[in-house]
Amino acid sequence: MPDSTRRPWTLVNFVERLDLWIDVEAPSDELRRLVTSWIFTRTDDPYQGVRREAGFPNLWFGAIPRSARGEQVVCCSYWIEDGAHRVVCDSFGTLNRPV
């Protein structure tokens, strides 16, 4: 059961970066919906299922669950600003596995 006392994280640039990924890679409608739904999970816990990138303060990266198609998987990188309680999207991209 979710903790109703926790405030959601503010998401920044996710729509713009999602639109760019869609324009460049033209994913299927199913994959677009999956990635869009995943974005909203970042409001609850932006640390879930991602890892911090070495050498970059607060940059996090991970594959989006269930987005694998053959040898490729959709990934996202973003900055977590703890003090401001914000998650700022850096990019979406389809990468070859393993990631």
ChimeraX attribute file (.defattr): number of C-alpha atoms within 10 A of each C-alpha:
attribute: neighborCount
match mode: 1-to-1
recipient: residues
	/A:1	3
	/A:2	6
	/A:3	7
	/A:4	7
	/A:5	6
	/A:6	8
	/A:7	10
	/A:8	15
	/A:9	20
	/A:10	15
	/A:11	19
	/A:12	15
	/A:13	14
	/A:14	20
	/A:15	13
	/A:16	13
	/A:17	17
	/A:18	20
	/A:19	15
	/A:20	15
	/A:21	18
	/A:22	17
	/A:23	10
	/A:24	10
	/A:25	11
	/A:26	12
	/A:27	14
	/A:28	10
	/A:29	9
	/A:30	10
	/A:31	17
	/A:32	17
	/A:33	12
	/A:34	15
	/A:35	19
	/A:36	14
	/A:37	11
	/A:38	15
	/A:39	18
	/A:40	14
	/A:41	13
	/A:42	17
	/A:43	16
	/A:44	15
	/A:45	12
	/A:46	20
	/A:47	13
	/A:48	10
	/A:49	12
	/A:50	16
	/A:51	13
	/A:52	17
	/A:53	13
	/A:54	9
	/A:55	7
	/A:56	9
	/A:57	11
	/A:58	14
	/A:59	19
	/A:60	22
	/A:61	20
	/A:62	20
	/A:63	23
	/A:64	19
	/A:65	13
	/A:66	12
	/A:67	18
	/A:68	17
	/A:69	12
	/A:70	8
	/A:71	9
	/A:72	16
	/A:73	20
	/A:74	23
	/A:75	21
	/A:76	21
	/A:77	20
	/A:78	23
	/A:79	19
	/A:80	22
	/A:81	15
	/A:82	10
	/A:83	6
	/A:84	9
	/A:85	13
	/A:86	18
	/A:87	24
	/A:88	16
	/A:89	22
	/A:90	17
	/A:91	17
	/A:92	23
	/A:93	19
	/A:94	18
	/A:95	14
	/A:96	14
	/A:97	13
	/A:98	8
	/A:99	11
